[in-house]
C-alpha cells in the first residue's frame, strides 16, 4: 500500500507487518468468503469433516507413492542412507509448510472471488476490461487459462495413479495378485465413473468418516515406527535438506520432482473453498491432515533407516502382515475418494469455463435440489473415463505414472503465484515490494520443483502438457471465434429505436416474445426477420441479453436490469455468476417493472442460430477456423443451455463466414 519501498532499515518492520496484515487482508478484497456469514461450532465441525472427505483426498493419498518415488524414480535413484532419508523428510516437511500452510491457507485462499476459489476464479479477478490495464493483464489471463487447462491433465492422472498405487498393495498380500492389479484398477475406475450421474450428495456423506479413518491410520502407522527412531523428527531442521543437496547433488535436485508429489492436491484446497469456506478447511488441515501426513512421512523415514531394502513398497510394509489386507482396502477407498474430488473439480471447472465463454456450451446436469455446486457433465465424465483407463493400460504401474504426474500441478501452482501477485498489487493495493516479499520466495521455491519436473517430460510428463496445450488452444480458439462471429453479426445490425420507428403500421399480436440477443441497443436479427416476413410484433416484446459476471454467483433479485425502449418493448440485461445455473425463464418470471405485462405461461422464445463456415475473412488462421466450426457444431443448443422450454422456441438461421 503506498509507493514501493527500498529494502533499507524498515524492511524488517515491513516483513513483520506483512504477516499481521495477512490476517486482515480480506477486508480489502472484492468479495466476502463464506465464513463471514458465521457458522456455529457444530456447523464448522461438520464442514471441516466434509472438507476431509473432499478437499484432502488427493494430498491425503500422496504417502502411498511420494516418498518411494523420491528414492526410486529411474532418473535419480537415491541411496537409502541416513543423510538422504533425513533430507527427504526435511524437504517433505518444508514443502507442506511453505506451499500449503503459508501460500494457500495464509495468503492465496484469502483471494476469494465472492467466496469461490480456484485458478479460474482467481483469473477472473484480473480479467482485462478496457484501456492500458487490459494490455497488462492479457498475458496473465492467458497463463490462467493455461493453468486451468493443465488441471484437466491432473484430473485424468490423479484417479489413475491413486487407484493403481492402492491396488498394487495386493501384491504385498500375495504375489498371486500381481496379474490382477490392472484389471481390478480398471473395474474400480469403471465403477467410479459409472456412478457419477447419480451425484455425490449421498456418497459424500460417508467420505468424511472414511477419510478420518484413513488419516488416523496414517498417523498410527507412522507413530509406530517413529517410536523406534524418534530422532527422525529432527528432520524439521532445514540443515538436513542442505546436507541432502550436498550429498548426491545432481540426483538430489532431480528428486525434487518426486518430492513435490507430497503437495499435489494443494490446488484442490483453493478450488474447493467455495463449498466449505477457508476456516473449516484450515481446521481440517491443522487438526488432522498435517499432523497425520508428517507422522506418516517421518514413520516411513524411520522405517527405511532399519529396512532400506523395503523402499519399493515402504508404505504397505510398515503395516503388520495381519492388517495388510484391511489396509489395502482402506487405501483403495481413500484413493476412490481422492479421485472423486478431482472429477468433481473438473466438472466445476468445466461449468465455469462454459459460463465465461472459454468452452462451447455442453450439457450440464444438476444432481442436487439444494446444492447448486453438485453437477454432472456427461461428455467430460466419459472422456475422463476413457483417458484414465487408457493411462492405466498404457503405463501399467504407479511408478511409471509418477513420471507423468507433477509437472502440470507444478506449473499451475507457479501460475497461481504470478496471478496472485497481480491481485495483491491491483486489487488490494499492496506495494510491489511488499507483494514481492510474499510471492518472490514462493515463486523461486516452485521454480525449483518445476525445474526438477522438466526432465519428466520425455517419460510421461508430455501427456499432461499435451492435454493442457490442446485444451488451451481449444479455449482460445473458441473465445476468439465467438468474438469474430459477434463482430460479423454486428456489421449488419440496426438500432432498435430505428426499427421500432418503422413499425407504426405493424400489427400487434397477443402474447410475449422473448428475443435472445447479446447486443443491447441493437435490433435482434430474428426480430427484424420476423417483422419483415410476418409483419407482426408481439404486445410484449423482451430483448434479453445474458452476460457472465466476474463473480461466481449473482443473487436472483440482482440479475435483471430492465429498460423500456418503446411501447411494449423492453430490453432486459441478465447477469449470471460464472457458477450460476443460467436459467433465463426463472429470472424472467421474477421480473417486476412498471408497465411490463408479462405472463410466463404465454411466451415464445426467438433464438438466432448461426451457421458458421470457414472462409477467407481475416481473423483466424485456417486451422483454427476449421476447429472453431467443428466446436460450434458440437455445442449444446442455446435453448437447453438457458433452460428454455423446447416447445416454445423458434430459431432463425443466419449464415456467418469467419
BAGU-751851 format. One line per field, with one value per residue (C-alpha): chain; residue number from 1; z, x, y. Coordinates in Angstrom, 3 decimals. Each point is the difference from the previous one (the first is absolute). Layout:
# residues N
kette <- (A ...)
nr <- (NUM ...)
zz <- (Z ...)
xx <- (X ...)
yy <- (Y ...)
***
This chain:
# residues 658
kette <- (A A A A A A A A A A A A A A A A A A A A A A A A A A A A A A A A A A A A A A A A A A A A A A A A A A A A A A A A A A A A A A A A A A A A A A A A A A A A A A A A A A A A A A A A A A A A A A A A A A A A A A A A A A A A A A A A A A A A A A A A A A A A A A A A A A A A A A A A A A A A A A A A A A A A A A A A A A A A A A A A A A A A A A A A A A A A A A A A A A A A A A A A A A A A A A A A A A A A A A A A A A A A A A A A A A A A A A A A A A A A A A A A A A A A A A A A A A A A A A A A A A A A A A A A A A A A A A A A A A A A A A A A A A A A A A A A A A A A A A A A A A A A A A A A A A A A A A A A A A A A A A A A A A A A A A A A A A A A A A A A A A A A A A A A A A A A A A A A A A A A A A A A A A A A A A A A A A A A A A A A A A A A A A A A A A A A A A A A A A A A A A A A A A A A A A A A A A A A A A A A A A A A A A A A A A A A A A A A A A A A A A A A A A A A A A A A A A A A A A A A A A A A A A A A A A A A A A A A A A A A A A A A A A A A A A A A A A A A A A A A A A A A A A A A A A A A A A A A A A A A A A A A A A A A A A A A A A A A A A A A A A A A A A A A A A A A A A A A A A A A A A A A A A A A A A A A A A A A A A A A A A A A A A A A A A A A A A A A A A A A A A A A A A A A A A A A A A A A A A A A A A A A A A A A A A A A A A A A A A A A A A A A A A A A A A A A A A A A A A A A A A A A A A A A A A A A A A A A A A)
nr <- (1 2 3 4 5 6 7 8 9 10 11 12 13 14 15 16 17 18 19 20 21 22 23 24 25 26 27 28 29 30 31 32 33 34 35 36 37 38 39 40 41 42 43 44 45 46 47 48 49 50 51 52 53 54 55 56 57 58 59 60 61 62 63 64 65 66 67 68 69 70 71 72 73 74 75 76 77 78 79 80 81 82 83 84 85 86 87 88 89 90 91 92 93 94 95 96 97 98 99 100 101 102 103 104 105 106 107 108 109 110 111 112 113 114 115 116 117 118 119 120 121 122 123 124 125 126 127 128 129 130 131 132 133 134 135 136 137 138 139 140 141 142 143 144 145 146 147 148 149 150 151 152 153 154 155 156 157 158 159 160 161 162 163 164 165 166 167 168 169 170 171 172 173 174 175 176 177 178 179 180 181 182 183 184 185 186 187 188 189 190 191 192 193 194 195 196 197 198 199 200 201 202 203 204 205 206 207 208 209 210 211 212 213 214 215 216 217 218 219 220 221 222 223 224 225 226 227 228 229 230 231 232 233 234 235 236 237 238 239 240 241 242 243 244 245 246 247 248 249 250 251 252 253 254 255 256 257 258 259 260 261 262 263 264 265 266 267 268 269 270 271 272 273 274 275 276 277 278 279 280 281 282 283 284 285 286 287 288 289 290 291 292 293 294 295 296 297 298 299 300 301 302 303 304 305 306 307 308 309 310 311 312 313 314 315 316 317 318 319 320 321 322 323 324 325 326 327 328 329 330 331 332 333 334 335 336 337 338 339 340 341 342 343 344 345 346 347 348 349 350 351 352 353 354 355 356 357 358 359 360 361 362 363 364 365 366 367 368 369 370 371 372 373 374 375 376 377 378 379 380 381 382 383 384 385 386 387 388 389 390 391 392 393 394 395 396 397 398 399 400 401 402 403 404 405 406 407 408 409 410 411 412 413 414 415 416 417 418 419 420 421 422 423 424 425 426 427 428 429 430 431 432 433 434 435 436 437 438 439 440 441 442 443 444 445 446 447 448 449 450 451 452 453 454 455 456 457 458 459 460 461 462 463 464 465 466 467 468 469 470 471 472 473 474 475 476 477 478 479 480 481 482 483 484 485 486 487 488 489 490 491 492 493 494 495 496 497 498 499 500 501 502 503 504 505 506 507 508 509 510 511 512 513 514 515 516 517 518 519 520 521 522 523 524 525 526 527 528 529 530 531 532 533 534 535 536 537 538 539 540 541 542 543 544 545 546 547 548 549 550 551 552 553 554 555 556 557 558 559 560 561 562 563 564 565 566 567 568 569 570 571 572 573 574 575 576 577 578 579 580 581 582 583 584 585 586 587 588 589 590 591 592 593 594 595 596 597 598 599 600 601 602 603 604 605 606 607 608 609 610 611 612 613 614 615 616 617 618 619 620 621 622 623 624 625 626 627 628 629 630 631 632 633 634 635 636 637 638 639 640 641 642 643 644 645 646 647 648 649 650 651 652 653 654 655 656 657 658)
zz <- (0.000 -0.998 -2.029 -0.254 2.747 -0.157 2.138 2.486 3.788 -0.108 -1.906 3.162 1.185 -3.383 0.198 3.506 -1.024 -3.101 2.012 2.314 -3.007 -1.414 2.816 -1.132 -3.735 -0.812 0.888 -3.100 -2.399 -2.426 1.576 3.267 0.857 1.186 3.589 0.306 0.441 3.055 0.884 3.295 1.550 -1.029 -3.537 -0.296 1.254 -2.578 -2.769 1.188 -0.129 -3.502 -1.050 1.142 -2.394 -3.028 0.247 1.456 -1.935 -2.504 2.379 2.558 -2.298 -0.949 2.692 -2.104 -2.603 0.539 2.362 -1.943 -3.272 1.561 0.395 -2.906 -3.070 -2.876 -0.668 3.523 1.915 3.491 2.578 2.985 2.731 3.026 -1.785 -2.835 2.246 2.327 -2.962 -1.825 3.216 0.563 -3.529 0.368 3.242 -1.446 -3.246 1.997 2.222 -2.707 -2.796 1.925 3.365 -1.108 -3.690 -0.144 3.507 1.146 -3.227 -3.234 1.545 1.125 -3.687 -0.369 -2.722 1.961 2.049 -2.914 -0.638 -2.655 -2.735 -2.330 2.741 0.778 -3.689 -0.092 2.570 -2.475 -3.166 -2.395 -0.452 -2.231 -0.371 1.093 2.779 -2.621 -1.762 3.265 1.156 -3.334 0.503 3.541 -1.140 -2.697 2.676 2.180 -2.849 -0.564 3.724 -0.189 -2.986 1.871 2.829 -2.465 -0.455 3.770 0.095 -2.369 1.682 3.657 -0.119 -1.973 2.239 3.252 -0.724 -1.451 2.993 2.406 -1.943 -0.356 3.744 -0.855 -1.263 3.591 1.183 -2.532 -3.184 -1.627 -0.215 -2.319 -3.180 1.458 0.842 -3.418 -0.441 3.563 -0.485 -3.261 1.632 2.862 -2.441 -2.114 3.071 1.157 -3.262 -0.461 3.281 -0.703 -1.525 3.391 1.551 3.014 2.598 1.434 -0.404 1.398 3.417 0.583 -1.513 3.131 2.487 -2.367 -0.360 3.778 0.253 -2.755 1.622 3.396 -1.629 -1.587 3.390 1.868 -2.651 0.107 3.782 0.404 -1.900 1.441 3.460 -1.230 -1.522 1.679 -1.325 -3.416 1.307 0.030 -3.808 0.459 0.213 -3.536 0.434 -0.930 -3.318 -0.681 0.798 -2.312 -2.953 0.721 0.372 -3.472 -1.569 -3.513 1.048 2.969 -2.254 -2.414 2.923 0.673 -2.788 2.116 3.364 -1.464 -0.046 3.751 -0.793 -3.063 0.924 1.265 -2.824 1.162 3.313 -1.846 -2.677 2.550 2.340 -1.203 1.267 3.544 0.747 1.050 3.745 -0.129 -2.525 2.274 3.045 -1.915 -1.107 3.382 2.016 -1.880 -3.500 0.604 3.216 -1.647 -3.146 1.963 2.347 -2.955 -1.963 3.094 0.689 -3.542 0.467 3.355 -1.509 -2.922 2.352 1.208 -3.093 -3.065 -2.125 0.344 -1.906 -2.948 2.180 3.146 0.846 0.069 1.590 3.058 0.860 1.890 -2.407 1.647 -0.729 -3.557 -1.791 2.036 -0.676 -3.755 0.093 2.004 -2.340 -2.992 1.562 0.685 -3.592 -1.369 2.140 -1.220 -3.577 0.651 1.243 -3.207 -2.237 1.767 -0.281 -3.756 -0.300 1.865 -2.062 -3.202 1.128 0.807 -3.367 -1.896 1.848 -0.672 -3.712 -0.106 -0.918 -2.211 1.684 1.119 1.976 3.748 2.377 3.562 2.309 3.169 0.796 2.841 -1.073 -3.322 -0.047 -0.399 -3.744 -2.510 -3.460 -2.120 -2.825 2.385 2.140 -2.883 -1.419 3.441 0.353 -3.332 0.669 3.531 -1.104 -2.934 2.410 2.199 -3.005 -1.551 3.062 1.960 3.369 2.399 -0.366 -3.754 0.498 2.541 -2.917 -1.563 3.293 1.542 -2.859 -0.686 3.678 0.417 -2.956 1.217 3.463 -1.468 -2.212 3.044 1.772 -2.969 -0.182 3.783 -0.267 -2.338 2.398 2.820 -1.970 -2.031 2.107 3.526 -0.696 1.530 -1.045 -2.390 2.626 2.578 -2.583 -0.989 3.622 -0.215 -3.602 -0.731 2.363 -0.878 -3.723 0.393 2.135 -2.635 -2.851 1.675 -0.067 -3.579 -1.160 1.509 -1.638 -3.493 -0.423 0.370 -3.316 -2.215 2.524 0.290 0.946 -3.648 0.523 2.522 -2.069 -3.177 1.694 1.283 -3.363 -1.950 2.381 0.083 -3.816 0.049 2.650 -1.756 -3.387 1.330 1.719 -3.120 -2.331 2.092 -0.093 -3.811 -0.431 2.171 -2.072 -3.312 1.295 1.409 -3.466 -1.212 3.173 0.186 2.964 1.852 0.089 -3.807 -0.477 2.413 -1.648 -3.189 1.644 0.204 -2.410 1.312 1.599 3.735 1.006 3.446 2.151 0.811 -2.269 1.514 -2.378 1.290 -1.261 1.576 -1.400 1.900 -1.964 -3.228 -1.621 0.108 -3.548 0.974 0.860 -3.232 -2.039 1.873 -0.774 -3.610 -0.786 2.483 0.447 3.622 3.389 3.261 2.532 2.425 -1.466 2.088 -1.461 2.395 0.245 2.260 1.459 2.347 2.946 1.328 3.246 0.656 0.945 -0.475 2.213 -1.902 0.894 -1.414 -3.276 -2.222 -1.074 -2.113 -2.388 -1.974 -3.631 -1.522 0.556 1.389 -0.889 2.744 0.096 2.786 1.042 1.953 1.887 1.317 2.101 -1.603 2.361 -0.322 -1.943 -2.934 0.387 -2.085 0.509 3.789 -0.165 -2.387 2.235 2.844 -2.030 1.584 -2.029 -0.460 -3.271 -0.613 -0.598 0.126 0.187 0.325 -1.410 -3.225 -1.324 -3.304 -0.054 -3.181 -0.407 -2.661 -1.370 -1.742 -2.673 0.194 -3.017 -0.358 -2.674 -1.047 2.344 2.150 3.703 0.534 -1.802 -2.053 2.507 2.838 -2.214 -0.707 3.676 0.986 -2.568 1.390 3.601 -0.943 -1.604 3.174 2.360 1.996 -1.132 1.499 0.928 2.219 1.412 1.051 1.224 -2.533 -0.512 -3.233 -1.229 0.006 -1.822 -3.570 -1.603 -2.791 -2.021 -1.057 -2.138 1.344 -1.681 2.128)
xx <- (0.000 1.515 3.187 2.709 2.587 3.643 1.272 1.599 -0.345 -3.767 0.015 -0.217 -2.928 -1.703 0.512 -1.471 -3.000 -0.459 -1.083 -2.113 -1.752 -0.677 -2.488 -1.936 0.643 -3.420 -1.607 1.635 -1.132 -2.864 -2.126 -0.816 0.747 -2.611 1.172 -0.793 -3.592 1.017 -0.431 -0.863 2.664 -1.972 -0.406 3.700 0.866 -2.346 1.566 3.491 -1.011 -1.383 3.222 1.951 -2.033 0.151 2.835 2.735 -0.539 2.792 2.682 -1.063 0.887 3.435 1.772 -0.833 2.591 1.812 2.822 0.578 0.287 2.444 2.459 -0.778 -1.028 2.253 1.406 1.444 0.361 1.100 1.945 -2.178 2.291 -0.376 0.920 -2.471 -2.812 0.307 0.368 -3.096 -2.055 1.202 -0.974 -3.408 -0.591 0.982 -1.927 -3.181 0.598 1.049 -2.393 -3.083 0.134 1.572 -0.836 -3.526 -1.445 1.642 -0.068 -1.544 -3.215 -0.764 -0.112 -3.502 -2.344 -3.215 0.780 1.133 3.570 2.090 2.281 -2.883 -1.733 3.349 0.512 -3.429 1.289 2.605 -2.084 0.797 -2.661 0.960 2.932 3.629 -0.983 -1.289 3.363 1.830 -2.417 -0.294 3.074 -0.996 -3.494 1.538 2.174 -3.060 -1.801 3.054 0.087 -3.680 0.649 2.864 -2.374 -1.911 3.187 0.248 -3.636 0.861 3.230 -1.107 -2.700 2.308 3.082 -1.978 -2.034 3.007 2.224 -2.643 -0.811 3.725 -0.080 -1.641 3.392 1.220 -2.884 0.909 2.128 -2.881 -1.903 2.622 -1.853 -3.265 1.192 -0.792 -3.438 -1.067 1.115 -1.965 -3.148 0.266 0.413 -2.922 -2.208 1.155 -0.923 -3.224 -1.456 0.820 -3.432 -1.585 1.816 2.308 -2.559 -0.849 3.471 1.579 -1.540 2.326 3.103 0.893 -0.088 2.002 2.666 0.092 0.743 2.612 1.830 -0.128 1.549 2.731 0.804 0.035 2.119 2.542 0.009 0.649 3.285 0.994 0.071 2.903 1.878 -1.241 2.966 -1.706 -2.117 3.185 -0.327 -2.120 3.365 0.683 3.699 -0.853 -1.460 3.235 2.118 -2.236 0.859 3.737 -0.029 -1.155 -0.519 -1.267 -2.300 -1.191 -1.138 -1.731 -1.767 -1.859 -2.367 -1.068 0.144 -2.486 -2.557 -0.515 -1.853 -2.006 -3.547 0.916 -1.978 -3.045 0.086 -0.540 -2.341 -2.378 -0.035 -3.438 -1.545 1.374 1.590 3.562 -0.447 -1.303 2.713 2.643 -1.348 0.106 3.574 1.493 -2.322 0.571 1.499 3.387 0.800 -1.008 2.058 3.078 -0.219 -0.316 2.882 2.194 -1.107 0.931 3.381 0.572 -1.016 2.421 2.923 -0.287 -1.629 1.551 -0.756 -3.751 0.070 -2.003 -3.106 0.881 -3.537 -1.613 3.017 -0.300 -3.250 -0.192 -0.628 -3.344 -1.284 1.296 -3.228 -2.188 2.593 -0.152 -3.810 0.079 2.641 -2.184 -2.976 2.187 1.273 -3.536 -0.936 3.102 -1.005 -3.560 1.298 1.973 -2.873 -2.450 2.570 0.292 -3.806 -0.075 2.907 -1.845 -3.170 2.016 1.819 -3.297 -1.574 3.059 -0.178 3.301 -1.675 -3.015 -3.353 -0.253 -2.617 0.319 -2.354 -0.680 -0.123 -1.237 -3.098 1.741 3.643 0.523 3.682 -0.757 -0.022 0.606 1.479 -0.583 2.446 2.838 -0.751 0.317 3.106 1.645 -0.963 1.523 3.140 0.490 -0.408 2.308 2.665 -0.313 0.335 2.800 2.180 -0.929 1.446 -0.109 3.787 -0.311 -2.938 1.985 2.148 -3.087 -1.169 1.158 0.998 -3.556 -0.647 3.376 -0.653 -3.526 1.286 2.690 -2.624 -2.250 2.840 0.471 -3.706 -0.160 2.785 -2.229 -2.924 2.168 1.171 -3.138 -2.922 1.308 2.364 3.101 3.315 2.089 2.715 -2.392 -1.616 3.417 0.736 -2.874 0.065 3.747 1.125 -3.036 0.678 3.702 -0.950 -2.470 2.434 2.372 -2.694 -0.919 3.602 0.304 -3.279 1.084 2.074 -3.237 -1.304 1.471 -1.017 -3.693 -0.148 -0.752 -3.500 -1.096 1.613 -1.663 -3.409 0.633 1.183 -2.857 -2.609 1.617 -0.033 -3.627 -0.946 1.766 -1.387 -3.544 0.367 1.475 -2.511 -2.947 1.365 0.348 -3.548 -1.325 2.006 -1.364 -3.588 0.515 0.794 -3.556 -1.740 -2.542 -0.792 -3.059 -1.453 0.206 -1.690 -2.806 -0.569 -0.844 -2.629 -2.903 -2.133 1.142 -2.711 0.413 -0.906 -0.801 2.621 3.644 3.022 3.459 2.901 3.335 2.617 3.226 0.381 -2.328 -0.988 -0.093 -2.907 0.325 0.208 -2.749 -2.249 0.825 -0.746 -3.251 -1.092 1.073 -1.701 -2.903 -0.569 -1.050 1.325 -1.083 -1.877 2.879 3.477 3.112 3.490 2.112 3.789 1.846 3.378 2.319 1.287 3.556 -1.433 -1.185 -3.613 -2.484 -3.143 -3.248 -1.389 3.127 0.271 -2.393 0.214 -2.919 -0.191 -3.094 0.857 -3.472 -3.690 -0.042 3.671 2.589 3.677 1.007 3.630 0.435 3.208 0.929 3.018 2.439 -1.203 -3.725 -2.421 -0.987 -3.757 -1.471 -3.716 0.493 1.449 -2.710 -2.730 1.293 -0.135 -1.909 0.071 -2.540 -1.876 1.260 -2.834 1.747 -1.645 2.613 -2.509 -0.556 3.518 1.671 3.801 1.827 3.630 2.519 1.762 3.289 1.240 3.753 2.199 3.759 0.744 2.679 -1.024 2.922 0.087 1.266 2.306 -1.712 0.701 -1.571 -2.967 -0.721 0.470 -2.490 -2.533 0.367 -0.427 -3.014 -1.732 0.485 -1.192 -3.152 -3.063 -0.552 -3.560 1.209 2.897 -2.313 -2.684 -2.575 -3.166 0.797 -3.606 -0.101 3.257 0.393 3.430 0.873 3.066 2.860 3.003 3.287 3.399 3.138)
yy <- (0.000 3.293 0.348 -2.648 -0.010 -0.978 -2.861 2.370 0.362 -0.448 -3.301 -2.099 2.101 -0.474 -3.759 -0.063 2.074 -2.175 -3.023 2.133 1.493 -3.463 -0.478 3.099 -0.136 -1.349 3.306 1.462 -2.710 0.360 -2.669 -1.672 -3.589 -2.386 0.017 3.715 -1.030 -1.983 -3.617 -1.640 -2.202 -3.073 1.351 0.770 -3.482 -1.554 2.090 -0.950 -3.674 0.477 1.722 -3.063 -2.113 2.281 2.507 -2.189 -3.220 0.684 1.228 -2.625 -2.900 1.367 -2.120 -3.061 0.922 3.333 -1.042 -3.209 1.914 2.487 -2.879 -2.316 2.014 -1.056 3.467 0.398 -3.270 1.053 -1.973 -0.850 1.321 2.265 3.260 -0.573 -1.234 2.994 2.358 -1.246 0.091 3.571 1.034 -1.669 1.929 3.367 -0.580 -0.612 3.026 2.472 -0.966 -1.104 1.776 3.284 0.424 -1.381 0.156 3.241 1.986 -1.311 -1.316 3.554 0.952 -1.379 1.165 0.570 -3.110 -2.188 -1.092 -1.722 1.266 0.920 2.003 1.669 0.771 1.653 2.506 1.278 -0.369 2.851 2.625 2.941 2.360 -0.514 -2.433 -2.422 -0.165 -0.697 -2.690 -1.823 -2.203 -0.899 -0.944 -2.231 -1.623 -0.476 -1.748 -2.205 -0.839 -0.882 -2.268 -1.700 -0.909 -2.181 -2.016 -0.271 -1.141 -2.842 -1.141 0.208 -2.728 -2.287 0.319 0.044 -3.135 -1.848 0.804 -1.335 -3.179 -0.749 -0.658 -3.331 -1.145 0.266 -2.169 -2.697 -0.034 -1.901 3.306 1.571 -0.885 1.331 3.531 1.531 -1.670 0.908 3.625 0.200 -1.431 2.522 2.911 -1.240 -0.159 3.426 1.696 -1.963 1.308 3.646 0.630 -0.682 2.948 0.116 1.085 -3.427 -1.486 3.159 -0.585 -2.956 1.608 1.983 -2.913 -2.235 2.683 0.464 -3.733 0.357 2.920 -1.716 -3.077 2.132 1.501 -3.330 -1.732 2.788 0.303 -3.734 0.415 3.396 -1.622 -2.154 2.961 3.222 1.974 0.176 2.907 2.091 0.103 3.134 1.758 1.308 -0.778 -3.594 1.180 1.911 -3.080 -2.006 2.230 -0.209 -3.798 -1.113 3.415 -0.801 -2.831 2.069 2.837 -2.369 -1.683 3.265 -1.040 -2.979 1.779 2.484 -2.826 0.591 3.257 -1.055 0.832 3.469 1.617 -1.980 1.881 3.249 -1.344 -1.578 2.987 1.074 -3.225 0.180 3.388 0.765 -0.557 -3.617 -0.887 1.539 -1.852 -3.293 0.665 0.854 -2.237 -3.248 0.082 1.654 -1.940 -3.301 0.635 1.054 -2.981 -2.359 1.516 -0.023 -3.566 -1.057 1.660 -1.718 -3.356 0.425 0.635 -3.604 -1.568 1.732 -3.071 0.674 3.293 -1.434 -0.340 1.912 1.101 -3.448 -1.711 2.235 -1.804 -3.314 -2.876 -0.812 3.520 0.216 -0.944 2.426 2.710 -0.656 0.211 3.241 1.449 -0.918 1.798 3.048 0.089 -0.279 3.009 1.863 -0.785 1.178 3.354 0.565 -1.137 2.328 2.797 -0.506 0.110 3.341 1.315 -0.903 1.778 3.139 -0.096 -0.396 2.916 2.183 -0.955 -1.882 -3.295 -0.792 -0.554 -3.620 -1.873 0.584 -1.798 1.109 -3.017 1.704 2.051 1.851 0.313 1.782 -0.944 -3.717 -0.552 -2.747 0.627 -3.150 0.783 0.864 -3.064 -2.462 1.689 -0.155 -3.672 -1.003 2.058 -1.403 -3.595 0.692 1.263 -3.093 -2.317 2.053 0.712 -3.184 1.100 2.941 0.343 0.545 2.361 2.042 1.160 1.576 1.467 3.225 2.264 1.177 0.742 1.735 2.287 0.756 0.918 2.287 1.691 0.438 1.826 2.370 0.823 0.415 2.602 2.032 -0.362 1.343 3.029 0.825 -1.173 0.465 2.918 -1.564 1.512 -2.075 -0.351 -1.395 -2.277 -1.311 -0.881 -2.478 -1.183 0.143 -2.799 -2.105 0.327 -0.882 -3.017 -1.190 0.626 -2.460 -2.667 0.935 -0.269 -3.470 -1.058 1.085 -3.167 -1.971 1.317 -2.786 -2.689 0.855 3.660 0.734 -1.389 2.629 2.773 -1.285 -0.010 3.531 1.349 -1.614 1.375 3.431 0.197 -1.126 2.589 2.865 -1.055 -0.136 3.375 1.636 -1.649 1.165 3.539 -0.159 -1.329 2.823 2.483 -1.347 0.078 3.477 1.390 -0.535 1.113 2.814 2.211 -1.246 3.534 0.302 -3.367 0.848 3.374 -1.859 -2.223 2.446 -2.029 -3.398 -2.123 -0.723 -3.551 -1.360 -1.684 0.553 -0.445 -0.412 0.629 -1.266 2.430 1.175 3.532 2.302 3.094 -2.008 -1.831 -3.812 -1.456 -2.468 2.945 1.824 -3.149 -0.551 3.564 -0.337 -3.297 -0.223 3.736 -0.393 1.078 -1.570 2.105 -0.529 -0.385 -0.658 0.268 -2.047 0.158 -2.431 0.873 -1.886 1.980 -0.203 -1.355 -3.558 0.707 2.844 0.062 -0.584 3.432 1.703 -1.879 1.990 3.668 1.255 2.953 1.019 0.859 0.279 -0.781 -3.535 -0.524 -0.458 -0.798 -2.385 -0.394 -3.258 -0.629 -3.451 -0.890 -2.399 -2.753 0.748 -2.178 2.287 -0.473 2.830 -0.845 0.060 3.511 1.255 -1.436 2.165 3.257 2.842 3.202 2.807 -0.436 -3.520 -2.473 -3.362 -3.411 -2.809 -2.491 1.967 0.500 -0.837 0.005 1.048 -1.050 0.810 -3.071 0.748 -2.409 0.541 -0.700 0.389 2.575 2.471 2.788 1.205 -0.814 -3.551 -2.378 -2.748 -2.790 1.968 0.903 -3.653 -0.864 2.696 -1.202 -3.540 1.187 2.101 -2.994 -2.022 2.735 -0.629 1.955 3.442 -1.000 -2.847 2.018 2.851 -2.452 1.222 -2.091 -1.819 0.012 3.824 0.749 1.269 0.152 2.425 -0.983 2.272 -0.942 1.376 -0.276 0.302)
***
